[in-house]
């Protein structure tokens, strides 16, 4: 086919891979299996073609295939949108994106309300590509458009239109590369303007509820996986939401004025992050494709919209209500630098996220192979603070008093072990030497002066099997999690398998808690029996976010863990937990949101480059747990 728009559809190339199979002769389109492209010298030129297209077939079809496969012509096909393409991309009416209404037209362009953020130095595809992937021929600036939307941008563009006789520019009014803002809240919008496959399905294995779960995955994350960070006086990992047609929104909110750097990296595309049908034994290949580069800066100006609270007031939650089991159930927050926007915030020399990760090599004893990011702030000097409530800070003696005379079971994988070690060390003074290592269950007891009368046990239970240890009558508290190893290389649980397992686990836990309640009551009056008052409380700890790692261990084991997959796992665990809370109450069945606490730190994992070992991260998780066990009344 020689028509350029037909060729555009034929060239549905995304990350050097093709989706679908077979020949659709009625539409005249050719689709190929997901294979690598090869460069073939034929017909007087060089062509990049899928491996399953034989060169003799290419020659037999003749020069007409030039429209499809000649790489030099791809830029011509994609450089400018054509009116015909609007028919393939329905316009979106997006409501309340970061507090404003957003409209995206048929070309993937935000209409009227937002400022376009241009790419800066370093915006590019990562090269060389991993695992034989081909560098896309279309530049990254021609593949994605990035916008910032807020009430401020709406008002400014309205004024520009009035002054310009109905026309204005969507370019952000940056001064020396810095966009100055008085609004504290807004949204980043990313739109893929080329190679968009929003309706692609078949990335989940067939089975019960597969269609519904695929729709959820598409609606929440969409085809592309991004890491979007806003780093300055506060550190935010801005979570994405797919709005349809490869348009993504990232709501953000800051509470401290000052300079912030925005970075957006695409890790995977075409649903690869959650694909369980085409990557059955492989690690989902990850790239660090930079959409904006390193020089996109916001300067949030002080004023009435940002308030006048100090760094200490924001960290301590001044003016907010105390966090309770219900209020803290799914509490979003951010990391706040103790330097605020003053001297010492930005480092003169970048701080490596994982020193062994820079060259992508694996130390025999540890994992490596991360992004090699150099942080421009000291991530060890930030403190976690919820937006909507204030956490009590427990000093070691207060933590000891909180946990005294309590028997607590911690059940989970190595992230739970790391958390358990932090709890007993901080609260009960258990030295490092007494903490056993990987794959080892253990119990420690309180002493006369620290955690008296308490017993604290770690069960290494990485797949969440419900056993005799989970009998409520044995414990005052049970805290459990399963998720990491379910998706890791040895297990490869599908979304359906995890959903079925975690629903069975939590349902059985609910039954045991209900049976315990019944055993403590007089059957006729449902009043508590004398002398038997223990009512076990249960905490589900969300899976920690997945550090960015692509070392040999991850790749060779076919590790399936990605943050979109873990977040979908967690969604179904959270849904079931909410249903249990309706029966047993939020003061007895609780949720600890470790995922959102660790998500901003997925490139801050020095040590073994696989766990969140920095003291401030562990402290945030310990304090979160203590606020559940001993909430302020």
N, C-alpha and C positions, 0 to 999 in steps of 0.2 A: 504494500500500500504506500502510495507516494504522498497522500495528503498529510500535512504536518500534524494535524490534530489526531488523526488516526495513529500516526507514529507516536504521538505523545502517549496515547493509551497503551500502545504496544510496548513502550519503553517504561513500563511501570516498575522502575528499578528502585530498590530501597536497600541501601547498604551492600550493594553488590550481590543481592540475593533475589530470586524470583519466587513468587508464590503461585500455587495452583498447578494444574497439569492438563495436558491434552490440547487439542485444537478445536476451537469454536469456529467452524467454517461459516456459520450463518452471519456472525458479526465480523468475520475476517480478522479475528485477533488470535494471537499465539501466546500461550502461557506455558511456563516451564516449571519444573520441579525446583525446590530450593537447593540450587547447586552453585558452585563457584563459576565465575566468568573466566574464560580463557581468551588469550589474544591469538587470533588466526590471521596469517598473511594470505590473502586471496583476493581475487577480483581487482588486482592492482592496488590494494590498500591493506591496512591493518584493522581488524575488527575484533571487538570484545563480544563474545557470544557465550551463552550457557553451554556447559559441558555436554548436555544431552542433545545439542544440535550438531549433527555431523557436518563436517566441512563440505562433503560432496553434495549434501542437500542445500547448503548455502549457495554453492556454485550453480546447482540446478535451478534454484529459484531466480538466480541472476541478480542484476543490479538493483532490483526493487528492494532487496534487503538492506541496501545502504541506508535507507530511511530508518531502519530499525537498529542497526548495530554499529554504525560508524561513530566512534566516540567523538570525533571533531564536530559532528552535527548536533550532539546533544545540547550543547550550550544554546544553539539557535532555537531549539525546540522549547527550552525551559526559561530562557532569559526574561521574557515578558509574558504576562498572562494574556490570554486571548479570550474574547467574548464567548466563544464556544465552550470554554472550560467552566464558565459560570454554571452551565447546565449540570456539570458533574459535581459541583460543590454547592449544596443548598445553603442559603444565607442563614445565619444564626441570630436569634434574638436572645441575648444573654442578660439575665436579670441579676441585679445586685452583686456585681463583681467587685469586692472590696468596697462596698457602699455606694457604687454607682451602677447605672444601667449601661451595658456594653452591647454594641451591635457589630457583628462581623459580616461583611458582604461576601458575595460569591467568589471573590478572588482571594479570600483569606485576609482581607484588610479590615482593621478596626475603623469603624465610621465615627467621626466627630468627637468622641469623648476622651480619647487617650492620646498620649504622647508616644511617638515611636522612638525607641532606644537604638541608636546605630551601633554596629559592631566596632570594637576598638582593637588595639594591638593585641595579637594573640588569638583572635577569633579564627578558628580553623578546625578542620577535621584532624584527628590525631593520626600521625604517620610515624613509622610504618603501621599498617593495620595488623590486627591479631589474626592468627589462624587462617591465613589465606584470604581474608576479606579484602575487597577491592576498594580503594579510595574513591568515594563518589566523584563523578566528573563535574557535577554542579557545585559551585562554591557554597560554603555553609551560609553565607549572607544571602544567597539566592534561594536557599532551602527553608529558612526560618525567618519570621519577622517577630520582633519583641517590642512590647508596648508597656508603658506604665499608666495606670488608670486610677483616678481619685476624683473626689469632688473638686479639688483644685485644678486638675487638668480639664475637667468639664467646663468650669467657669472661664478658664483662660482661653480655651478654644472658642467658646461662645463670644468672648470679647474680640478675639481675632477675626472671627467671621463678620461681626458687626463693623469692625474697622476696615476690613478688606472687601466690603461689598459682597458678602456671601461666600468668599473664599478665604481659606487660611491654610497654614502649614501644620502637618502633624508632627514635625520634628520637635523633640524635647528642647526647651529653651535653656540649654546648659551654658554655663559660663566657665570657660577654660576646662571643659570636660566634666563639670560638676553641676548636677541638677539640684537647685535649691528648692526645698519644700517646707511648707508650713503645716501641711496636713500630717497627722501621725498614722493614718491608716490608708491603705489603698490595695492595689493588686497588680502583679505582673501578669501579662498575658503573652503566651508564646503560641505562635501559629505556624504549623508546617504548611508552606505554600507550594511544595512540590513533593511528589512521591508519597502521597497520603493514601492509606488503606484503612479507613476507620471501620469499614463494614466487614473486614476479614474475620472469619471465624474458623473453628477447627483447631485452635491451639490447645484446647483441653481434650483429654481422652474422653471418648464417648462413655456415657453412663447416666445413671439417674441424676437429675438436676444439672447436667452438664450445660444445657442451653441457658438456664437461669444464671448459673455461676459465671458463664462466659459473658453474659450481658452485664453482670455486676463488675467483672474485671474491666470490660470495655468502658463502662460508665464511670468507674472510679479513676482508672489510670489511663486508659486509651492505649494506642499502639506504642507510644514512646515512653521511655523512662528517663527522668531528669533528676539531677541534684541541683537544687537552687538554694544558695546561701546568701544571707545578708549579714555582713560582718562589720562591726564597729563597736560602739559602747555596749551594744547587745549583740548576741550571736543567735541567729534564727536559721533553722532549716525549714524552708517554706514548702509545705506539702502541696502536691499538684492535684488538680481535679480536671478530668476530661469533660469538656463541654460539647463534644461532638465534632466531627469533621476535622480532627487533628488540631483543635483549638484547646488550649490548656490555660487554666487560671491558677494563680498562686497568691492567695490573700496574705497580706502581711500587716503587722502592726508593731510600732515601736513606742517605747515610753520614755526614752532618753534622747535628747537632742544630740547632734554631733554628726561626724562623717561616717558613712557606711559604704562599703563596697559590695556591689551586686555581681555575683557570678552564676552562670547557668551552664551546666554541662549535661550533655545527653550521653547516657551510658549504653542504652540498647534501644532498638526500634522494632516495629512490626510484631509486637506482642512477645518478643523473645524473652522478656523478663519473667513471663508466666507460662511460657510455652512448655507443655508436657507431652506433646504429640510428635514433635520433630526433633527434639533434643533428648531422646530417651536415655542416653548414656553419656551425655556431654554437659560440661559446664557452659552456661549461657555466656557467650563471648561478650566482653565488656570493653568499650572504648571510652576515652575521655575527650569527647568532641566539645569544643568550647564555642558557645553561641555568641557570647558578648566580648570575650577577651578579658583582660585584667584591669581595665581603666574605666569602668562604669561606676561612677560615684554619685551618691545622694548626700546632700547636706540637709539634714532635718534641723530646721531653725527653732530656737527656743521661743516660746510664746504660750498663750493661753491653751492652745490645743494639746500641747505636750505637757502642760502642767509645770510645777516648780519643785517637784519632789527630788530629794537628793538620791544618790546611788544607794546609800544605806537604807533610806526609807523604802525604796523600791524592792531591795533584796528582802527586807523584813516585812514587806506587805503592809506598810503603814496605812491605816484607814480602811483596810479590808476586813471582812469577817474571817474567823478562824476556819481553816480547812477541816472538814468533817468527812466521815466515811462517804456520805452521799455527795457532798460538794466536791470532794477530791476524786470522785470516781473516774472521771476522764478529763482531768484538768490540764488544759494546754498551758504552756509557759514558755520561758525563754531563759537563756543564760545571760547574765549581766556582768560586765567587766567591773572589777573593783576600782579601776582607774577612771570610769566614766568616759568623758570625752577629753580628759586632761592629759598632761604629760605622762608618758609611759604606756599609753594605749597601744600604739603601733611600734613594732620592733624594728630596730635598725637592720637586723639580719633575720631572715626567715627561719621559723622553727619547723623542723621536719615533723610530719605526722607520724611516720614510722621509719626510722633511719635505715632499716634493712630493706625498705620497700622501693627505694629510688631506682635501683637497677633491675628490679623485678626478679631478683635471685632469692633462693630460699636457704636460710641458715638451717643446718641439720636439726637444730632443736626448736626452731620457731618458725612461724609463718611470716611471709613477707610478700612483696609483689603488689603493694597498694598503688595509689595514684602518684606518690612522690610529691604530694602537695607541700609547699612551704607556706606556713601560716604567717600572716602579717600581724597577728595579735597572739598573745600568750594564752593559749586555751587552758592552761593550768590555773589562771588567775580570774576565772569566771565562776559565778555562783548561780544555781538554778532558783528561779522564782516563778510561781504560778501567776497567771494574769488575774484570776478572779477570787483568790482567797490567800490568806497568809498562813504559812506553816510555822509551827513552833519549832525553834531550834533547841534540840536536846543536847546539853553538855554530857560528857561521859558519865558523870555521876547520876544525872537525870535519866539517861538511857538505861543505866543499870537498875535504877528503881522501877522504871517502866517494865522491864523484862523480868524482874524478880518474881519468883514463885509461879512461873509460867513454863509449861512444857510446850515446845514449838517444834514442828516438823517442817523442814525445808525439803521439797521434793522437786528435782529437775536435773538439768545438765550442768555443763561446766560454768555457764553464766550464773546459775543458781549457786554453784560452789563458791565462785568468786564473791558473790553477794553474801552468802552465809559467813564466809571468812571475815568479811568486812564488818558484819553485824556483831559477831562474837568478839572480834578484836576491839572494836570501838566501845561496845557496851559492857563487855564482861572481862576485858583485859586478857583475852586468850592470846598468847604470843604466836608469832609466825611459825615457830618450830613445832607447835602442837597442831598445826593445821595440815591435814593430810592432802595428798595431791589428787591428780586426775583419776577419774573412774573409781574413787574410793568413798564409801559411805563412812560416817563417823558420828559420834556423839560427844558433847562436852557438857560439863555441869558447872553451875555457878559456884563461887567460893563464898566464904563467910562475909566478905566485904564487897564483892562484886557479883551482881545477879544471884543473890542468895536464893536457894530453894528452886532454882530453875534448871531444866534440862533442855538442851538444844541439839537436834539431830539433823544431819544432812543425809538424805537418801539419794544416791546417784541413780536417777530414774529418767534417762534421757528420752524415752519414748512414751512416758506417761501411762504406764501400766498401773491399774488400781489394784493394790494388794492389801494384805492384812495390816501393814503399817498405817494405812489411811483410815483406820477405825477411829471415829471421832472420840470415843470414850478414853482414848489413850492420850489425847492432846488438848491443850487449850486453844492452840492455833495451828492451822495447816496452811502453808503457802506453797503453791505448786505452779508449774509451767511445763508445757511441751510445745515444741515448734521448730527449734533449730535443727535437731537431728532428723526430724521427719522429712525435711527438705534436703538434707545433706546427701553426700555421694552414696552412702551405704543403703539408704532407704528409698529415696525418691517417691515419697507419698504424693499422690495426686491431690488436687484440691478437694475432690470428693472423698478420698480416703481420709484425709485429715479432718474434714468436717464431720464425717461419720464417727471417727474415733473420739474427737474432743467432745462431741455431743453425748456420746455414750459415757465417757469419763465423767463429765460434769453432771449428767443425769444420775449416775450411780452415786456420786458424791452427795447430790441433793437427797437421794433416798436415805443414805446413811445419816445425814443430818436430821432429817425428819423422824427417822426411827429413834435417834437419840433424844429428840424433843419428847416423843411419845413415852419413852422409857422414864423420863424425869417427871411425868405428870400422873396425877390420880386419874384413871380412865373416866370416871363419872363426871368429875368437876373440872378437869384439865388444869388443876392447880399444881404448883411445884411440890414434889415430895420433899419431906424434911431431910436435911443433911446431904442432899444429892443435887448440887446446883451447877455443875460444870456444863456449860453449853459451848461447844467448840465453835470457833469462828474460822471462816475459810477465806483466803485471799488468792485470787488468780493474778499472777504476775504476768504482764504482757511480755512477749518475746523481746529481747533486746534487738535493736536495729542491727543490720548486717554491715560490718566494716567493709570498706572498699578494698578488696583484695583479689588478685588474680595470679597468685603464686603457683608453683608447680603442684603443690598439694591440692589446691582448689581445682585446678584444671584437670590434673590426672585422675582425681577421684570422681570427676563428673558432678561436682557439688552444684546442687540446684538452688542454693540460697540466694535470693535477691530480696531487696526491700519490698517491692510490690508483692512478691509471693508471700513473704512473712506478714505483710499488712493484711492481705486477704485471709490468710490463716487466722490472724488475730481477730478479724471482723467476725468470723463465725464463732470463735470462742467467746467473744464479747456479747454477741447476740444471745447465745445460750445462757451466759451468766446473768444478763439482764432479766431473762425470763425467770431464773431461779430467785433473783432478788425480789421479784414481785411476790413470791410465796414466802420467803424467809426474811426479807428486809435487808436494807443496805447496811445496817449495823452488824449483821451477822455474816453476810456474803459480800465481799469487797473486791475492788479492782485496783491494782497498782500499775500505773501507766509507764512502765519502763521503756516502752518503744519511743514515745515522744521525748523522753528525757535524753535518750542516747542518740536519737536521729541526728541532731546537729553535730555530733561528735564522731561520725563514721569515718572521718579522716584524722581522728585524734586518738590513735590507739598505739602509743609507744609501748614497748615491752614485748609482748608476744605477737603484736599486730593482729590479734584476733579477738581480744577481750578488752573491755573498757576499764583499764587498770588505774588511770590517774586518780589521785586521792579525791579530787573535787567531784568527779563523776560518781565514785562509790559513795561519797558522803551524801550526795543528793539522793541516791537510792535508799541509803540507810535512814535518812531523816524522813523521807516519804513513808517508809514502812513504820517508823516509830509514831508518826502522826496518825496512822491507821490504828495501831495497837493502843495508844494512849492519847486520844484526841482531847483537845481543849473543849470544855463544856460551855 
